Amino acid sequence: MQLPEGGTVVDADGTLDADVGIENGTVTVVGDVPEADIDERTDISGKFVVPGMVEYGLSPEGALEAATGLARR
């Protein structure tokens, strides 16, 4: 399983403190990824991880707004 590290995880409710495990290009875990399951780590410091963006119906702009707390008025 791939584990991106150092990024900011964003969901429809804002940011959260979680791991995101990726297998074969698909997010399979949002939460705690067991150390034994990690095959590869990738440093993504300064970037956003937005699992399920399509499922939640967020646009990239909406995901950024949720991550940064910005709202358009």
C-alpha positions as CSV (number, residue, x, y, z in Angstrom):
1,M,0.0,0.0,0.0
2,Q,1.2,3.5,-0.8
3,L,1.1,6.1,1.9
4,P,1.4,9.8,1.0
5,E,2.8,11.6,4.0
6,G,2.9,15.2,5.2
7,G,-0.1,16.5,3.2
8,T,-3.3,17.9,4.5
9,V,-6.3,15.5,4.2
10,V,-9.5,17.2,3.2
11,D,-13.1,15.9,3.2
12,A,-16.5,17.5,2.8
13,D,-16.3,18.8,6.4
14,G,-12.9,20.3,6.3
15,T,-9.4,19.0,7.2
16,L,-8.7,15.9,9.3
17,D,-5.8,14.1,10.9
18,A,-5.7,10.8,9.0
19,D,-3.6,8.5,6.9
20,V,-4.8,7.8,3.3
21,G,-3.8,4.4,2.0
22,I,-3.7,3.8,-1.7
23,E,-3.6,0.5,-3.5
24,N,-3.5,0.1,-7.3
25,G,-4.5,3.8,-7.7
26,T,-7.5,3.5,-5.5
27,V,-8.0,5.0,-2.0
28,T,-8.6,1.9,0.2
29,V,-8.1,3.4,3.7
30,V,-8.8,6.7,5.3
31,G,-7.8,6.5,8.9
32,D,-5.0,4.6,10.5
33,V,-2.9,2.5,8.1
34,P,-1.1,-0.3,9.9
35,E,2.7,-0.1,9.5
36,A,2.8,-3.7,8.2
37,D,0.6,-2.7,5.2
38,I,2.8,0.1,4.0
39,D,5.0,-0.7,1.0
40,E,5.9,2.8,-0.2
41,R,5.9,6.2,1.4
42,T,5.7,9.5,-0.6
43,D,6.4,12.9,0.8
44,I,3.7,15.3,-0.3
45,S,4.3,18.0,2.2
46,G,2.5,21.2,1.3
47,K,-0.1,19.5,-0.8
48,F,-3.8,18.5,-0.3
49,V,-5.1,14.9,-0.2
50,V,-8.8,14.9,-1.1
51,P,-10.1,11.3,-1.0
52,G,-13.6,10.9,-2.4
53,M,-13.8,14.4,-3.9
54,V,-15.9,13.1,-6.8
55,E,-18.1,11.1,-4.5
56,Y,-18.7,14.2,-2.3
57,G,-19.4,16.3,-5.4
58,L,-16.7,18.8,-4.5
59,S,-15.0,20.8,-7.2
60,P,-11.3,21.4,-6.9
61,E,-12.2,25.0,-5.8
62,G,-14.7,23.6,-3.2
63,A,-12.1,21.3,-1.8
64,L,-9.6,24.1,-1.5
65,E,-12.2,26.3,0.2
66,A,-12.9,23.5,2.7
67,A,-9.2,22.9,3.3
68,T,-8.4,26.6,3.9
69,G,-11.6,27.8,5.5
70,L,-12.2,30.3,2.7
71,A,-15.7,30.9,1.5
72,R,-16.8,32.9,-1.4
73,R,-19.3,35.6,-0.7
